[in-house]
Amino acid sequence: MDNILNFLSTMRWQDFIDIFLNTYIIFRLYVLLKGSRLIRIVPAAALLWIMRTMALYMGLVVTTWAIQGIIAAAAIILIIVFRDDIASIFQSKNPLSFFWGFPSRKTSTPIEIIARSTFELAAKRIGALMVFPGKQHIDEYIQKGIEWGGKITEQMLMTIFWDKNPVHDGAIIIKGNKVTEVSVILPLSKKEDMPSKYGTRHRAAAGMCEVSDALVIAVSEERGHVTVASKSGLEDVKSIEALQEILTNHTGEIKKRGIEYWKEIIEFGIAGIVCLSMITGLWFGLSRGKETLKTINVPVEYTDIKQGFDIIKASTSTVELHLSGSMPLLKSLKPENIKVLLKLGGATVGSNTFKISNDSIVLPPGVNLKKAEPGEVELVMGGVAYRKVPVQIDWSGKLAENIIIESAVPDPAFIDVTGVSPGIENLTTLYTEKVPLESITEPASSTLQTGIVVFPSSIKIPEKAKTLTIKYTAVQRTEGEMDASR
Ligand SMILES: Nc1ncnc2c1ncn2[C@@H]1O[C@H](COP(=O)(O)OP(=O)(O)OP(=O)(O)O)[C@@H](O)[C@H]1O
């Protein structure tokens, strides 16, 4: 249990969305394809995928390449062969039905009317052939007739099969409460042991049931018999009630309210669980399966520094982290996603050692720390101190021979320095940047602008003290002074 919770805690919210979205897509495909021929290719596709994965895993280069080729070719062939099935999914009146809802028989079949009409046709010796498709598609087996679309009534059925009607020949297709097509040619049965009393009408009824899960009613013109063809063969039906029962069972009008309804719910439930397991397995294989290592350099950051404390010296400024995790996760890992944070709340003045552990490293979920180098950071801590330090002008170059500097004073002459103790006590002087003596060309009282050298770098000086003015007075040398200097 702990392991599962640990594992879940390493997952990102994006991972849950990833799994949920793909599970839903696969589940919707199942719901939409259920009953169509396309669903039959799923085991073959799964087998090909498993074979390709195994070949890849075993390093069989040519086999992997060949299976990939087969998959690509099969995909193109499937699109061509199953174009009608694919089109029927996308031709749905409401595009939202792709994402939501379950395909169901929206309209119920008027079983009573059909049963009564059938026996009336039989009584009047009017031949008829009515197809009630099941869950499977039948379009590929039939020769399309004339589109109809009329709502079923007794008169309509009688009229369609009336022998003076030009569309009476062939079969009609009944879906829900409508006749969708008339004059349809059905495939003939190839069975050789059919009783001789049956002619081509009954052979067509039997043929349709051999290739699909449809139910077909045949009314014999010659004998006035009603025959029902189904997967279990041909059966003569003697009464309206018996025909009603057969049609009820086939169209599922009662089933939906009974145990069969729950069977369907359980079926979808199981499909949902299978889809979820498949996608979780796939996700696990892709994102967690191939663990890999990555080394990354991360700067050390410090928090909780006590007031009046500062870092004088650190043994390192960066830490090398050896990380493990899935390849895609480590590939997308950026240094800014990782932090090495040392809390200095407990640090004391002087030397302190801080261990680099899991607690001091912030890693994205799914990434684990294997090793940190160095494993610890040595810090010398000091307290913050202030001092007033005198400024010294740092002259450079050579002054003109005829000039002598009588006085030169930096302004400000002292600067307030903030630094760390111990250390700042040793700072006795701050120097200006180099001031070239060549810039004084004639005797005068004037000023020069210069900067201050902030050294050591750990000290801080006020911003306005970073530039200063030198007030100087240069005078003419006397002849005697010049001779003496020579
Ligand atoms: N493949 C077919 N698809 C659809 N309808 C067909 C097909 N073959 C025959 N029929 C229908 O059956 C009629 C011919 O029936 P036929 O007399 O050969 O059959 P039967 O089984 O002996 O029936 P009946 O007892 O009514 O004579 C055609 O006029 C046509 O309407």
The ligand as an SDF file (V2000), in Angstrom:
LIG
                    3D

 31 33  0  0  0  0  0  0  0  0999 V2000
  -30.8920  -12.3630  -53.7850 N   0  0  0  0  0  0  0  0  0  0  0  0
  -32.1050  -11.8640  -53.5860 C   0  0  0  0  0  0  0  0  0  0  0  0
  -32.2730  -10.7680  -52.8670 N   0  0  0  0  0  0  0  0  0  0  0  0
  -33.4740  -10.2420  -52.6180 C   0  0  0  0  0  0  0  0  0  0  0  0
  -34.6080  -10.7450  -53.0620 N   0  0  0  0  0  0  0  0  0  0  0  0
  -34.5240  -11.8490  -53.7910 C   0  0  0  0  0  0  0  0  0  0  0  0
  -33.2820  -12.4650  -54.0770 C   0  0  0  0  0  0  0  0  0  0  0  0
  -33.5050  -13.5280  -54.8200 N   0  0  0  0  0  0  0  0  0  0  0  0
  -34.8440  -13.5880  -54.9610 C   0  0  0  0  0  0  0  0  0  0  0  0
  -35.4810  -12.5980  -54.3720 N   0  0  0  0  0  0  0  0  0  0  0  0
  -36.9130  -12.3050  -54.2860 C   0  0  0  0  0  0  0  0  0  0  0  0
  -37.5870  -13.5040  -54.3770 O   0  0  0  0  0  0  0  0  0  0  0  0
  -38.4340  -13.5110  -55.4830 C   0  0  0  0  0  0  0  0  0  0  0  0
  -38.3510  -14.8140  -56.1870 C   0  0  0  0  0  0  0  0  0  0  0  0
  -38.7500  -15.8250  -55.3400 O   0  0  0  0  0  0  0  0  0  0  0  0
  -38.6740  -17.3480  -55.6160 P   0  0  0  0  0  0  0  0  0  0  0  0
  -40.0390  -17.7670  -56.0900 O   0  0  0  0  0  0  0  0  0  0  0  0
  -37.4910  -17.7240  -56.4180 O   0  0  0  0  0  0  0  0  0  0  0  0
  -38.3620  -17.7770  -54.1880 O   0  0  0  0  0  0  0  0  0  0  0  0
  -39.0610  -18.7560  -53.1640 P   0  0  0  0  0  0  0  0  0  0  0  0
  -38.0720  -18.9140  -52.0530 O   0  0  0  0  0  0  0  0  0  0  0  0
  -39.5240  -20.0000  -53.8760 O   0  0  0  0  0  0  0  0  0  0  0  0
  -40.2900  -17.9560  -52.6830 O   0  0  0  0  0  0  0  0  0  0  0  0
  -41.7960  -18.1580  -52.9920 P   0  0  0  0  0  0  0  0  0  0  0  0
  -42.2300  -19.2510  -52.0580 O   0  0  0  0  0  0  0  0  0  0  0  0
  -42.3490  -16.8210  -52.6730 O   0  0  0  0  0  0  0  0  0  0  0  0
  -41.9000  -18.5420  -54.4340 O   0  0  0  0  0  0  0  0  0  0  0  0
  -37.9310  -12.4190  -56.3900 C   0  0  0  0  0  0  0  0  0  0  0  0
  -39.0070  -11.9060  -57.1320 O   0  0  0  0  0  0  0  0  0  0  0  0
  -37.3390  -11.4690  -55.4610 C   0  0  0  0  0  0  0  0  0  0  0  0
  -38.3380  -10.5630  -55.0200 O   0  0  0  0  0  0  0  0  0  0  0  0
  1  2  1  0
  2  3  1  0
  2  7  2  0
  3  4  2  0
  4  5  1  0
  5  6  2  0
  6  7  1  0
  6 10  1  0
  7  8  1  0
  8  9  2  0
  9 10  1  0
 10 11  1  0
 11 12  1  0
 11 30  1  0
 12 13  1  0
 13 14  1  0
 13 28  1  0
 14 15  1  0
 15 16  1  0
 16 17  2  0
 16 18  1  0
 16 19  1  0
 19 20  1  0
 20 21  2  0
 20 22  1  0
 20 23  1  0
 23 24  1  0
 24 25  2  0
 24 26  1  0
 24 27  1  0
 28 29  1  0
 28 30  1  0
 30 31  1  0
M  END
$$$$
